Amino acid sequence: DVVMTQSPLSLPVTLGQSASISCNSSQSLVYSDGNIYLNWFQQRPGQSPRRLLYKVSNRDSGVPDRFSGSGSGTDFTLKISRVESEDVGVYYCMQGIHWPWTFGQGTKVEIK
Amino acid sequence: EVQVMESGGDWVQPGGSLRLSCATSGFTFKNYAIHWVRQSPGKGLEYVSAISGNGGTTNYVDSVKGRFTISRDNPKNTLYLQMSSLRPEDSGVYYCRAVAETASLEFWGQGTLVTVSS
């Protein structure tokens, strides 16, 4: 199975500051159609996961533009600009190209 | 309004069976692949199974092959997961995730808890 490795696993952030989460995959996530099937999810406390970004950098409906994604091949980054209190939760990357699709371990974002 | 609602989770002894359901509304069900994702404290988020919009393609993680069966009833907008020979490591919250064929939209349910323990 493809292993998704996130860092850091815990990320204390000051309100209004930026935060970055890295995700590395053990295999390339570039599909034959040229797309890269890397998603980012947010899971707030007590809630179901929610997708924020798909195909590396496409924001889902309703996701603030403070969230952005970048990367290619096997290395990806989620950036949260101007962190707000509602951003507290666990963030996961997920690859959707090699079955079984796999998630990273999760990065817990908390406010300092 | 989109609704995705799982049901059927319960406590069951090892070796037992359960059938999970995922009832949906508010979107064109047949145009969405549906996935089961489980979450347990020891293993985080894990894909269990997936089925294409027309039901013609199914996938299972190796650990559940031969024990779980995913199916869908498109006229009823409902997805099922028949689970048998359950093991303690199958315990967790099972989420239903619907993903549009274009991948541009996706919806999650609130999850249903499965506990396998003697």
Chai-1 contact restraints between the chains, C-beta under 6 A:
chainA,res_idxA,chainB,res_idxB,connection_type,confidence,min_distance_angstrom,max_distance_angstrom,comment,restraint_id
A,S48,B,Y95,contact,1.0,0.0,6.0,A-B,restraint_1
A,S48,B,W108,contact,1.0,0.0,6.0,A-B,restraint_2
A,S48,B,Q110,contact,1.0,0.0,6.0,A-B,restraint_3
A,S48,B,G111,contact,1.0,0.0,6.0,A-B,restraint_4
A,R51,B,E106,contact,1.0,0.0,6.0,A-B,restraint_5
A,Y54,B,A103,contact,1.0,0.0,6.0,A-B,restraint_6
A,W99,B,N59,contact,1.0,0.0,6.0,A-B,restraint_7
A,P100,B,Y47,contact,1.0,0.0,6.0,A-B,restraint_8
A,P100,B,V61,contact,1.0,0.0,6.0,A-B,restraint_9
A,W101,B,Y47,contact,1.0,0.0,6.0,A-B,restraint_10
A,F103,B,L45,contact,1.0,0.0,6.0,A-B,restraint_11
A,Q105,B,G44,contact,1.0,0.0,6.0,A-B,restraint_12
A,G106,B,G44,contact,1.0,0.0,6.0,A-B,restraint_13
